[in-house]
Structures are given as C-alpha cells and as structure tokens.
Amino acid sequence: MASPKKYIITRHGSMEDKSGLFTPPLGGLTKYELVLLISKRAHYLNQMRIDLQKKYRVHLIEKVKPTMVALKEYLNGEYGYTYEPEEKQ
C-alpha cells in the first residue's frame, strides 16, 4: 500500500508536495483555538455556497474545499479574531 502524500502550505498559500509537517503561525492563539477559528470560517463559506445554490438553483462545483480556503485566508491575514471575555453575573 502506498503511503499518502503530505502537503506543506507555505505562507503565500502555495502547496508543496513534500514529506513533513505544517506549523501555522499561531498569532497568540492555541492550536485548538486556531482549529476552531478556521473551521468556523470554513462552515460559513460552505453555507454561503449552499445558499447561492438554493437561490439560483444551480450546482456550484467546488474546486477547493472550504477548509483550504479558510486556511489560506488566515495565512494571508484576510480575517482574524477578537477575544471578548464572558460577562460575570
């Protein structure tokens, strides 16, 4: 059985077919928070695609997965986060 390919995503969003691991710039986030941030953005992008399909009654072909789009946007600094502490009652 052939081993699966591993990809490295550079800061510029290009993917390289290499063996190795990807360590994203955390920017003050934990790895868990980064995964949550990217997954929420990917969910939003996927929901936009679904809404467009329903509105225009067409099937949109997905060339790039929403998770990869969200990761590339994060690496390019196109979105971020703000930390709002919970209000104490």
C-alpha positions as CSV (number, residue, x, y, z in Angstrom):
1,M,0.0,0.0,0.0
2,A,1.4,3.4,-1.0
3,S,1.8,6.0,1.7
4,P,-0.5,9.1,1.3
5,K,1.1,12.3,0.1
6,K,1.7,15.0,2.6
7,Y,1.4,18.7,1.6
8,I,3.0,21.7,3.0
9,I,1.2,25.0,2.7
10,T,3.5,28.0,2.7
11,R,2.7,31.5,4.0
12,H,1.9,32.5,0.4
13,G,-0.8,29.8,0.1
14,S,1.1,27.5,-2.3
15,M,1.0,23.8,-1.7
16,E,4.2,21.8,-2.0
17,D,4.2,18.0,-2.3
18,K,6.8,17.2,0.4
19,S,7.1,15.0,3.4
20,G,6.8,17.0,6.5
21,L,4.5,18.8,8.9
22,F,2.8,22.1,8.7
23,T,3.2,24.5,11.6
24,P,0.9,27.6,11.1
25,P,1.7,30.9,12.7
26,L,-0.5,30.9,15.8
27,G,-0.6,34.7,16.4
28,G,-1.4,34.4,20.1
29,L,-3.8,31.5,19.6
30,T,-3.6,28.0,20.9
31,K,-3.7,25.2,18.2
32,Y,-7.2,24.4,19.4
33,E,-8.4,28.0,19.0
34,L,-6.8,28.1,15.6
35,V,-8.7,25.0,14.5
36,L,-12.0,26.4,15.8
37,L,-11.4,29.7,14.0
38,I,-10.6,28.1,10.7
39,S,-13.4,25.5,11.0
40,K,-16.0,28.3,11.7
41,R,-14.8,30.2,8.7
42,A,-15.0,27.1,6.5
43,H,-18.5,26.4,7.8
44,Y,-19.5,30.0,6.9
45,L,-18.0,29.6,3.4
46,N,-19.8,26.3,2.8
47,Q,-23.1,27.8,4.0
48,M,-22.7,30.7,1.5
49,R,-22.2,28.2,-1.3
50,I,-25.3,26.2,-0.3
51,D,-27.3,29.5,-0.1
52,L,-26.2,30.5,-3.6
53,Q,-27.1,27.1,-5.0
54,K,-30.6,27.4,-3.5
55,K,-31.1,31.0,-4.6
56,Y,-30.0,30.5,-8.2
57,R,-31.0,26.8,-8.5
58,V,-27.6,25.8,-9.9
59,H,-25.0,23.3,-8.8
60,L,-21.7,25.0,-7.9
61,I,-18.6,22.9,-8.5
62,E,-16.3,23.1,-5.6
63,K,-12.7,23.1,-6.9
64,V,-11.1,24.0,-3.5
65,K,-12.5,22.7,-0.2
66,P,-13.8,25.4,2.2
67,T,-11.3,24.3,4.8
68,M,-8.4,25.0,2.5
69,V,-9.9,28.4,1.5
70,A,-10.3,29.3,5.2
71,L,-6.7,28.3,6.0
72,K,-5.3,30.3,3.0
73,E,-7.3,33.3,4.1
74,Y,-6.0,33.0,7.6
75,L,-2.4,32.7,6.4
76,N,-2.9,35.8,4.1
77,G,-4.2,37.8,7.1
78,E,-7.7,38.3,5.5
79,Y,-9.5,37.7,8.7
80,G,-8.7,37.4,12.4
81,Y,-10.4,37.2,15.7
82,T,-11.2,39.3,18.7
83,Y,-11.3,37.9,22.2
84,E,-14.3,39.0,24.3
85,P,-14.3,37.7,27.9
86,E,-17.5,36.4,29.3
87,E,-19.5,38.8,31.4
88,K,-19.7,37.8,35.0
89,Q,-23.2,37.9,36.5
